[in-house]
Amino acid sequence: MTYTLKEHGTWSPYTPNPMPQWAAALGNSIKFLRSDASGVDWYTYRGGARSFAAGSVLATTLKNPATGVESVKAVGRDPSMLFPSGQRLIEISGVDPTEANPLGLFEEMTFDPVSLTFSAPVAPTPPPPTSCTKLGLKRAFDQRNLWPTVREMIASNADMQEEWDLAVSVQKSDPLIQVAIAGLAQQGIAMSDADVAKLIADAVAAVAPPAQVAAAA
């Protein structure tokens, strides 16, 4: 399906002065928006006979400040059901008029304001792992040529050896990890929080099935 997109700009909250009589009678329950480009009031704009084409679908988009990615949030045919506060308003023409769920067509799709195009949603970045297997941890230390040192450290400390023997998995915050990191630091091998997080991630990857490693690459 080919769609035609038209941008209606971004919209921000404001307080009219003077307040319209119809709104003053309703107290503080009415919120107002105006176009960042033209300053026109949202209620005036959405009620305009020529603002939107007949049969079009409207969508609001919002930019993620962390990633810079702009994605679709609200979708509907009735402008009175949308309130694009702090968002961009997009008009979509060409949607099948019998489509009962236009939200399902566009929700969370990525919007490019330069080319006026939609693309598939951006998959969220998975959180970094916080635990790993002992085998994975051994291999991750091996990758850094540190396993002989850590192994000797474990063997020389009865509590650490017991922790290692009884552990099913190893958490990033476990005393076993913390003692090992402190011991390495005493030998001039410093590991920051980012280094430890990378160690755990490498430990997970070291024992992941081949297909899972390929998918994550």
LINUR-V399533 format. One record per residue. N is the residue number from 0. SS is DSSP state (H for helix, E for strand, L for the rest). PSI is psi as a letter, one per 20 degrees, with the letter a starting at -180 (* if undefined). Layout:
n = {N;N}
ss = {SS;SS}
psi = {PSI;PSI}
This chain:
n = {0;1;2;3;4;5;6;7;8;9;10;11;12;13;14;15;16;17;18;19;20;21;22;23;24;25;26;27;28;29;30;31;32;33;34;35;36;37;38;39;40;41;42;43;44;45;46;47;48;49;50;51;52;53;54;55;56;57;58;59;60;61;62;63;64;65;66;67;68;69;70;71;72;73;74;75;76;77;78;79;80;81;82;83;84;85;86;87;88;89;90;91;92;93;94;95;96;97;98;99;100;101;102;103;104;105;106;107;108;109;110;111;112;113;114;115;116;117;118;119;120;121;122;123;124;125;126;127;128;129;130;131;132;133;134;135;136;137;138;139;140;141;142;143;144;145;146;147;148;149;150;151;152;153;154;155;156;157;158;159;160;161;162;163;164;165;166;167;168;169;170;171;172;173;174;175;176;177;178;179;180;181;182;183;184;185;186;187;188;189;190;191;192;193;194;195;196;197;198;199;200;201;202;203;204;205;206;207;208;209;210;211;212;213;214;215;216}
ss = {L;L;L;E;E;E;E;E;E;E;E;E;E;E;L;L;L;L;L;L;H;H;H;H;L;L;H;H;H;L;L;E;E;E;E;L;L;L;L;L;E;H;H;H;H;H;L;L;L;L;L;L;L;L;L;L;E;E;E;E;E;E;E;L;L;L;L;L;L;E;E;E;E;E;E;E;L;L;H;H;H;L;L;L;E;L;E;E;E;E;E;E;E;L;L;L;L;L;L;L;L;H;H;H;H;H;L;L;L;E;E;E;L;L;L;L;E;E;E;L;L;L;L;L;L;L;L;L;L;L;E;E;E;H;H;H;H;H;H;H;H;H;H;L;L;L;H;H;H;H;H;H;H;H;H;L;L;H;H;H;H;H;H;H;H;H;L;L;E;E;E;L;L;L;H;H;H;H;H;H;H;H;H;H;H;H;L;L;L;L;L;L;H;H;H;H;H;H;H;H;H;H;H;H;H;H;L;L;L;H;H;H;H;H;H;H;L}
psi = {p;p;q;p;p;p;p;k;r;q;p;q;q;r;o;q;o;r;p;q;h;h;h;h;i;i;b;j;i;p;q;q;q;q;p;h;g;i;j;q;q;g;h;g;g;h;i;p;h;j;g;q;q;p;j;r;q;q;q;q;q;p;p;o;h;h;i;j;p;p;q;p;f;q;p;r;h;o;h;i;j;q;n;l;o;j;r;q;p;p;p;o;q;j;p;p;i;i;o;i;m;h;g;h;h;i;p;j;q;p;p;o;i;g;i;l;q;q;r;q;q;p;p;q;p;q;q;q;q;j;r;r;r;h;g;g;g;g;h;g;h;g;h;j;k;i;g;h;g;g;g;h;g;g;h;i;o;h;g;h;g;g;g;g;h;i;p;g;r;p;q;h;j;q;h;g;g;g;g;g;g;g;g;h;h;h;j;j;n;p;o;r;h;h;g;g;g;h;g;g;g;h;g;g;h;h;j;q;q;g;h;h;g;h;h;i;*}
